[in-house]
Amino acid sequence: MRLPIILVSPARAENVGAAARAMKTMGFTELRIVASDAHLKPEARWVAHGAGDILDNVQHFATLADALHDVNFSVATTARSRAKFHYYATPQELAPLLEEKREWVGTAALVFGREDSGLTNEELELADVLTGVPMVADYPSLNLGQAVMVYCYQLSSLMQLPEVQKQQADAQQLSALRQRITALTTRLDVADDQKMADWLQQRLGLLTQRDTAMLHRLLHDIEINLPVNNPDEKAFDSDNTE
């Protein structure tokens, strides 16, 4: 499983260099940067100390959505103070979660936000799972480079595991499930229930492959037994979801 690190609008070149150094130390090789040229500044290379190849191969994107274009599963880091979001995985909990995902997900990504303001709510909504580092300090903040090191250290064992052959259909199971649930809630006229929508958004990413496949089957049974409002409407075809 590929596991790129994505930095969204980093302001300080030194932080990008520190992130690259942390990645290199823990076996991560792919860095993506959104809306920033901080990695091009000499300060980034001064701090990177031997991780210049990671900076040389940075992929740049205009938006986070663009950076996630080929990602099947994304994890976004954020402080726990965001009132809208309630479900978080700790760095320790991410390791077994991603180890299970590697059996059926081709590319996962770990997303870090801006040094001063983190990720916006709209950007957080693009993620499958949210994560935060539990801290004792009254001012819960880590330097960007420190945060990248915490997660890279915690997940470094994943980089040593042999590659698993995956079917493309398996890698798309989760995104297909999200689309299917969105279509069903719209059909049931409950799509405006924001509390339920937020809960679904934040919990679906925790499902295992078996759970995801079983939920696809359940949704199929619900769909084919719902009354058809439009004579031309057809139930969602789930033949490829198992």
Secondary structure, DSSP 8 states (H G I E B T S, - for coil): -B--EEEES---HHHHHHHHHHHHHHT---EEEES--GGGSHHHHHHHSS-HHHHHT-EEESSHHHHTTT-SEEEEE--TT-TT---EE-HHHHHHHHHHHTTT-SBEEEEE-BTTTB--HHHHTT-SEEE-----SSS----HHHHHHHHHHHHGGGGGS------HHHHTHHHHHHHHHHHHHHHTT-TT-HHHHHHHHHHGGG--HHHHHHHHHHHHHHHHHS--SSTT------TT--
